[in-house]
Amino acid sequence: MAQSLPLLDLDGSPRDQGLQHGKAAKDRIAHNMSLYFRRFTEWAKVPADELRRRADAYRRVIEETNPDYAAAMEGIAAGSGQALLDVVAINVRYEILYSEFA
């Protein structure tokens, strides 16, 4: 039987919601980080420093175009204990992965 995703009841500002999300899903976030960083480095051959450079470029665009989304990612990073650029990289994983295969 498939395990269902947890349902989180979040409130407050986008950053507050991200912080609650990060704390509540800390272990799942760490697992996803490990999984996707392995995919980035092994499948797409994008080293971690290059991945973070690209994530930073996306972060700047997201901050300008969708500040609430950027604030939520900041909260997730703070709540889960992960680096902000790593959280951004996971959120733009398809843009990073598929640009490598294009």
N, C-alpha and C positions, 0 to 999 in steps of 0.2 A: 504494500500500500504506500502510495506517495505521501511524503510529508508535506503538509501545507505551510505556507508562509505565515509568519506571525502578523497579527493585526495590531498596529500601534495606534493609540489614541493620543494625538499630539495637539498642543495648543501653544499660543503665544506668537511671537514674531517668527519669521522664517529662520533666523539664526537659533532662536529658542527651540523651534521644532527640530532643526537639524541636531542640536545638542541632545535633545531627548532621544532622537532616532539613533545617534551615535552611541549613546550609553546603553540603550536597550538592545541594540544589535551588534555590540562590540565584537563578539566572537564570530558572528557571521560576516561582518565587514572584514575582519582579519583574514578569514578563510578566502573571501573573494579577492582580497588584495594578493594573497599568495598565488591563487589560481590565475588571475589575469596577468600578474607580473611574469609568471612562467610563460604564459602565452605570448606576451609581448617579446620576451627575450628569446624564446625557443622557436616559436612559429614565425613571427614577423622579423626576428633578428634586430630588434630595436633595443639597444642597451639602455639601462635604467637612467643614466644621465641625459641621454637624448630624449627619452620618454618624458622626463620631467621638464626639459626645455620646451617640448611641444605642448605639454599640459599647461605650462605657464602662459604660452601664447593664447591658448583657448581660454584660460582663466581671465585674462585681460579682456577678451571679447565678451565673455559671459558677464563680467562685472559691469561693462558698459551697456550691454543690451538687456540684461535681466538681473538687476542687483539682488532681487529676492532669491533667485536660484543660487547666486554666488554666496549669499549670506547663509543659506541652508547648507551648502557644502562646507563652509567654514565651521558651522556648528557640528556637522557630522564628524569632521576631522577632530575638533576639540573633544567631542564626546567619546569618540572611539579611540583616541590616542594615536591616530594616524596622521601622517604629514598631509597638509592641504593639497600639495601638488599631486600626491598619490591618489587622493580622493577625486581630484579633478580628472586625472588620467583614467580612472575607472568610469567616470561619468561620460567621458568622450572616447571610450574604448573603441567603438565602432569606427569613428572617424580616424583614429590612429591605426587600428588593425587593417581596415580595408584600404586605406591609402597606401599601405605597404604592398598590397596585392594588385594594385591598379597598374 
